[in-house]
Amino acid sequence: MENLEIFRKETRAWLEANCPDEMRRPAQTEEDACWGGRRWKFQSDAQRQWLERMGKKGWTVPEWPREYGGGGLTRDEAKILRQEMNALGCRAPVQSFGIWMLGPALLKYGSEEQKREHLPKIARGEIRWCQGYSEPGSGSDLASLQTRAEDKGDQFLVNGSKIWTSYADRADWIFCLVRTDPNAPKHEGISFILFDMESAGVSTKPITLISGASPFCQTFFDDVLVPKANLVGKLNKGWDIAKYLLTHERDMIGGMGSTSENRSLGQIATDTVGTNNGMLADTVLRGEIAAFEIDALAFRLTMDRAGDMAKAGQAHPAVSSLLKYYGTELNKRRMELVMSAGGTDALEWEGERSREGRTARAWLRSKANSIEGGTSEVQLNIIAKRILGLPGA
């Protein structure tokens, strides 16, 4: 415990000295969140400095091994780092599917060459990744995917398409599920490969959402040549990697329900509703916010407990479905309260005052949380069968 307290003091001092003031304020636009990559344009020197300093320290991925660009911290030390960043209001230095999803999969299944090639670049925010999983007709039934990768000696020839590929039009590389044995049962004959989005034959088409934004794309592969060195794990055994990565994706999406905000719901509501004797004037809204905050705190503690159990090898393999389901429902509930707190002003769709309708668009975007990464209905089925042991229909 004494060592952890020393670590906390040193961490607080380092963050105070190295986190620019601008990076201690809430993000106002999507570009305020740094995604890194070859084509990323930093919004300010502060954004660039924060990523460079945290990347050099290894604290973009604090629990990864140092030899792969990480900080080599223990889980307890990483928790302290998060706590101290929250206390100062520090933004995450980089948002990254490489960190949240691909990195853990490479650490478990990647070759040493693949780890040393890709992980440090992910840690430093030099490469932006996207995920090639869902296809038209292969969403919840992902194993029915039809994108083919034919054996061409030292290379695969990839043909097919993916859908709902988040930020595919901005990504540098893709981690992709492909069918390498069309005659095998659908859960077999699938392989996990990596390739550059600038490869000949790769194209993307944005999909506009109800929010008016377009983070999703349909991605097309027409005779794309991929070196076999980019195969992760064993040929035709990609489904094992896919399932492992999905647990991290669901943890990531579910984590939205436990995200600490720089402004609480009470502060947001106070700006619109006002106070009465020091309390939020709307008693009904006050009660709903209080109930939400209690549930959000309980969920954060559940996330911590699940992490501790995973570290000890005691976590149920389906717990990610539980976290994904509850976390996404919690985030949707939060956005409903933000809209209630904002009143009619929250419905504004465009204009400088509302930052181009940021609140309304975020509320609409949250509706997709219970679809992406596996629908809430699918997660409930998994929870019922694998955790509660209930019989199937």
VOBARO-238223 format. One record per residue (C-alpha): x, y, z negated; residue in one letter. Coordinates in steps of 0.05 Angstrom, whole numbers, plus 5000, padded with zeros to 4 digits. Each point is the difference from the previous one (the first is absolute). Layout:
N
REC   px   py   pz residuo
REC    X    Y    Z       a
...
END
This chain:
393
REC   px   py   pz residuo
REC 5000 5000 5000       m
REC 5057 5047 4984       e
REC 5030 4989 5069       n
REC 4933 5015 5032       l
REC 4994 5065 4962       e
REC 5069 5020 5023       i
REC 4980 4982 5071       f
REC 4936 5043 4993       r
REC 5040 5061 4978       k
REC 5051 4992 5055       e
REC 4944 4989 5052       t
REC 4962 5062 4976       r
REC 5063 5042 5004       a
REC 5017 4975 5070       w
REC 4929 5013 5026       l
REC 4999 5070 4970       e
REC 5067 5015 5034       a
REC 4986 4968 5067       n
REC 4925 5004 5016       c
REC 4988 5066 5036       p
REC 4944 5044 4972       d
REC 4961 4993 5065       e
REC 4999 4924 4991       m
REC 4968 5009 4932       r
REC 4936 5029 5028       r
REC 4940 4961 5029       p
REC 5003 4985 5074       a
REC 4953 5044 5039       q
REC 5002 4966 5068       t
REC 5016 4931 5028       e
REC 5067 5027 5024       e
REC 5018 5018 4928       d
REC 5008 4925 4988       a
REC 5065 4979 5032       c
REC 4998 4937 5043       w
REC 5071 5003 5026       g
REC 5023 4964 5063       g
REC 5036 5019 5063       r
REC 4948 5050 5022       r
REC 4981 5031 4934       w
REC 5006 5076 4996       k
REC 5011 5023 4929       f
REC 4951 5053 4978       q
REC 5053 5035 4957       s
REC 5071 4995 4975       d
REC 4971 4979 4933       a
REC 4965 4940 5031       q
REC 5064 4979 5035       r
REC 5043 5010 4937       q
REC 4952 4961 4956       w
REC 5002 4939 5047       l
REC 5075 5003 5008       e
REC 5013 5006 4925       r
REC 4952 4945 4981       m
REC 5025 4955 5057       g
REC 5072 5009 4979       k
REC 4981 4983 4928       k
REC 4962 4938 5024       g
REC 4937 5025 4966       w
REC 4955 4998 5061       t
REC 5000 4925 4986       v
REC 5024 4998 4928       p
REC 4993 4924 4989       e
REC 5033 4978 5064       w
REC 5072 4974 4994       p
REC 5053 5053 5009       r
REC 5033 4963 5058       e
REC 4936 5012 5041       y
REC 4993 5074 4983       g
REC 4960 4993 4936       g
REC 5011 5025 4930       g
REC 5009 4932 4966       g
REC 4955 5021 4943       l
REC 4962 4952 4955       t
REC 4924 5003 5000       r
REC 5001 5038 4934       d
REC 5049 5051 5028       e
REC 4959 5008 5063       a
REC 4938 5012 4958       k
REC 5036 5054 4962       i
REC 5022 5032 5065       l
REC 4927 5002 5024       r
REC 4978 5029 4933       q
REC 5052 5055 5002       e
REC 4984 5017 5072       m
REC 4926 5005 4982       n
REC 5017 5044 4940       a
REC 5037 5049 5045       l
REC 4948 4994 5056       g
REC 5053 4974 5048       c
REC 4974 4977 5068       r
REC 5021 4933 5027       a
REC 5062 5014 5043       p
REC 4974 4957 5057       v
REC 4937 4962 5020       q
REC 5017 4935 5034       s
REC 4969 4935 5023       f
REC 5071 4976 5001       g
REC 5005 5010 4925       i
REC 4930 4977 4982       w
REC 4994 4939 5045       m
REC 5058 4980 5045       l
REC 5055 5010 4949       g
REC 4974 4949 4950       p
REC 4989 4950 5057       a
REC 5071 5009 5026       l
REC 5029 4993 4930       l
REC 4965 4932 4994       k
REC 5003 4973 5071       y
REC 5050 5041 5040       g
REC 5070 4977 5019       s
REC 5059 5035 4969       e
REC 5013 5036 5066       e
REC 4928 5024 5003       q
REC 5002 5025 4929       k
REC 5063 5039 5011       r
REC 4976 5027 5066       e
REC 4931 5024 4980       h
REC 4994 5009 4925       l
REC 5050 5058 4990       p
REC 4967 5038 5057       k
REC 4932 4990 4968       i
REC 5027 5023 4933       a
REC 5029 5064 5031       r
REC 4937 5015 5040       g
REC 5037 4993 5067       e
REC 4951 4952 5033       i
REC 4924 5004 4999       r
REC 4963 4934 5006       w
REC 4930 4979 5020       c
REC 4963 4934 4991       q
REC 4977 4956 5058       g
REC 4949 4954 4969       y
REC 4926 5010 5019       s
REC 4977 4990 5071       e
REC 4933 5011 5036       p
REC 4961 4939 4976       g
REC 5053 4981 4948       s
REC 4988 5044 4939       g
REC 4976 4964 4938       s
REC 5016 4935 5037       d
REC 5072 5023 5012       l
REC 5026 4930 5014       a
REC 4961 4998 5065       s
REC 5047 5052 5030       l
REC 5017 4991 5074       q
REC 5060 5045 5013       t
REC 5050 4952 5032       r
REC 5076 4996 4995       a
REC 5028 4953 5053       e
REC 5069 4969 4994       d
REC 5047 5031 5051       k
REC 5067 4974 4977       g
REC 5032 5053 4956       d
REC 4936 5041 5000       q
REC 4925 4998 4990       f
REC 4953 5028 5053       l
REC 4942 5033 4962       v
REC 4932 5013 5030       n
REC 4935 5021 4965       g
REC 4973 5056 4957       s
REC 4990 5021 4928       k
REC 4947 5046 4971       i
REC 4994 5046 4939       w
REC 5076 5008 5003       t
REC 5011 5057 4952       s
REC 5045 5055 5029       y
REC 5024 4956 5057       a
REC 5007 5062 5043       d
REC 5050 5028 4949       r
REC 5037 4937 4980       a
REC 5070 4979 5021       d
REC 4994 4925 4989       w
REC 4944 4949 4989       i
REC 4996 4936 4959       f
REC 4954 4956 5040       c
REC 4964 4933 4997       l
REC 5002 4962 5066       v
REC 4978 4930 5022       r
REC 5060 4959 5020       t
REC 4964 4932 5005       d
REC 4931 5006 5032       p
REC 4986 4926 4990       n
REC 5010 4999 4925       a
REC 4943 5010 4949       p
REC 4984 5074 4993       k
REC 5037 5010 4934       h
REC 5061 4967 5030       e
REC 5038 5020 5062       g
REC 5003 5072 4977       i
REC 5067 5037 4993       s
REC 5021 5065 4968       f
REC 5044 5045 5044       i
REC 5028 5071 4999       l
REC 5011 5046 5059       f
REC 5011 5071 5021       d
REC 4938 5039 5021       m
REC 5041 5033 5055       e
REC 5008 4932 5034       s
REC 4977 4997 5072       a
REC 4927 4978 5004       g
REC 4977 5028 4933       v
REC 4944 5052 5002       s
REC 4950 5029 4950       t
REC 4931 5032 5003       k
REC 4974 5039 4939       p
REC 4933 4982 4969       i
REC 4962 5059 4971       t
REC 4966 4988 4933       l
REC 4937 5029 4970       i
REC 5045 5050 4963       s
REC 5021 5029 5067       g
REC 5072 4977 4988       a
REC 5036 4946 5038       s
REC 5050 4960 4958       p
REC 4980 4935 5033       f
REC 5018 4976 5070       c
REC 4990 4942 5047       q
REC 5069 4975 5020       t
REC 5014 4963 5065       f
REC 5057 4953 5018       f
REC 5012 4987 5074       d
REC 5060 4953 5013       d
REC 5039 5027 4940       v
REC 5068 4966 4991       l
REC 5020 4988 4928       v
REC 5067 4970 4979       p
REC 4992 4935 4962       k
REC 5046 5029 4947       a
REC 4939 5041 4979       n
REC 4961 4938 4979       l
REC 4990 5002 4924       v
REC 4999 4933 4966       g
REC 4988 4936 5039       k
REC 4967 4994 5068       l
REC 4925 4984 4994       n
REC 5001 5013 4925       k
REC 4981 5073 5002       g
REC 4934 4989 4964       w
REC 5037 4989 4934       d
REC 5033 5068 5009       i
REC 4934 5032 5022       a
REC 4965 4977 4936       k
REC 5057 5024 4956       y
REC 5001 5068 5034       l
REC 4924 5006 4994       l
REC 5006 4996 4924       t
REC 5045 5061 5002       h
REC 4955 5036 5048       e
REC 4940 4987 4955       r
REC 5039 5022 4939       d
REC 5018 5064 5039       m
REC 4929 5015 5020       i
REC 4972 4982 4932       g
REC 5052 5045 4968       g
REC 4962 5060 5029       m
REC 4951 4990 4943       g
REC 5055 5010 4948       s
REC 5037 5058 5033       t
REC 5016 5056 4952       s
REC 4977 5068 5028       e
REC 5032 5067 4985       n
REC 4930 5026 4986       r
REC 4949 4960 4961       s
REC 4928 4992 5021       l
REC 4982 5045 4941       g
REC 5045 5056 5025       q
REC 4971 4994 5071       i
REC 4929 5002 4973       a
REC 5014 5059 4954       t
REC 5019 5043 5059       d
REC 4930 4992 5029       t
REC 4954 4984 4942       v
REC 5032 5041 4945       g
REC 5001 4986 4925       t
REC 4954 5008 4941       n
REC 5032 5003 4931       n
REC 5065 4973 5030       g
REC 4966 4941 5033       m
REC 4978 4988 5072       l
REC 4932 5034 5007       a
REC 4968 4943 5039       d
REC 4988 4947 4946       t
REC 4981 4945 5049       v
REC 5063 5011 5042       l
REC 5041 5005 4936       r
REC 4976 4931 4978       g
REC 5013 4970 5069       e
REC 5071 5028 5001       i
REC 5014 4974 4930       a
REC 4976 4931 5019       a
REC 5043 5001 5062       f
REC 5062 5022 4962       e
REC 4991 4943 4950       i
REC 4993 4949 5056       d
REC 5059 5029 5037       a
REC 5044 4995 4938       l
REC 4978 4929 4989       a
REC 5017 4984 5072       f
REC 5069 5030 4994       r
REC 5013 4957 4939       l
REC 4974 4939 5039       t
REC 5048 5017 5057       m
REC 5057 5003 4950       d
REC 4980 4934 4968       r
REC 4995 4966 5069       a
REC 5069 5026 5016       g
REC 5028 4972 4935       d
REC 4967 4933 5013       m
REC 5027 4998 5071       a
REC 5070 5013 4974       k
REC 4992 4942 4951       a
REC 4974 4954 5055       g
REC 4932 4995 4966       q
REC 4956 5040 5047       a
REC 4943 4966 5037       h
REC 5014 5003 5076       p
REC 4931 5030 5012       a
REC 5007 5057 4949       v
REC 5018 5048 5057       s
REC 4929 4991 5026       s
REC 4972 5020 4933       l
REC 5044 5062 4997       l
REC 4985 5018 5072       k
REC 4925 4994 4990       y
REC 4995 5039 4936       y
REC 5053 5052 5019       g
REC 4966 5018 5066       t
REC 4931 5004 4968       e
REC 5030 5044 4946       l
REC 5031 5046 5052       n
REC 4934 5006 5037       k
REC 4966 5017 4934       r
REC 5052 5053 4987       r
REC 4987 5033 5067       m
REC 4925 5000 4987       e
REC 5013 5038 4935       l
REC 5047 5049 5035       v
REC 4943 5014 5049       m
REC 4950 5008 4943       s
REC 5047 5046 4964       a
REC 5011 5043 5062       g
REC 4926 5010 5014       g
REC 4981 5027 5067       t
REC 5070 5030 5009       d
REC 5028 4929 5004       a
REC 4959 4988 5063       l
REC 5037 5054 5039       e
REC 5030 4966 5061       w
REC 5050 5051 5026       e
REC 5031 5067 4982       g
REC 5058 5026 4961       e
REC 4963 5002 4933       r
REC 4988 4925 5001       s
REC 5066 4983 5034       r
REC 4961 4975 5061       e
REC 4949 4962 4959       g
REC 5052 4960 4962       r
REC 4953 4977 4945       t
REC 4943 4978 5046       a
REC 5048 4965 5047       r
REC 5035 4964 4942       a
REC 4932 4977 4973       w
REC 4981 4971 5068       l
REC 5069 4968 5008       r
REC 4992 4965 4933       s
REC 4942 4960 5028       k
REC 5050 4959 5040       a
REC 5037 4979 4936       n
REC 4951 4942 4990       s
REC 5011 4976 5072       i
REC 5075 5007 5013       e
REC 5047 4946 4972       g
REC 4942 4951 4995       g
REC 4927 5021 4988       t
REC 4971 5004 4930       s
REC 4954 4943 5019       e
REC 5059 4956 5018       v
REC 5036 5019 4936       q
REC 4938 4982 4958       l
REC 4998 4932 5034       n
REC 5073 4988 4983       i
REC 4990 5022 4928       i
REC 4938 4955 4994       a
REC 5034 4938 5028       k
REC 5073 5006 4978       r
REC 4995 5036 4933       i
REC 4931 4983 4974       l
REC 4998 4931 5032       g
REC 4930 5008 5026       l
REC 4976 4952 5055       p
REC 4995 5025 5072       g
REC 4934 5011 5035       a
END
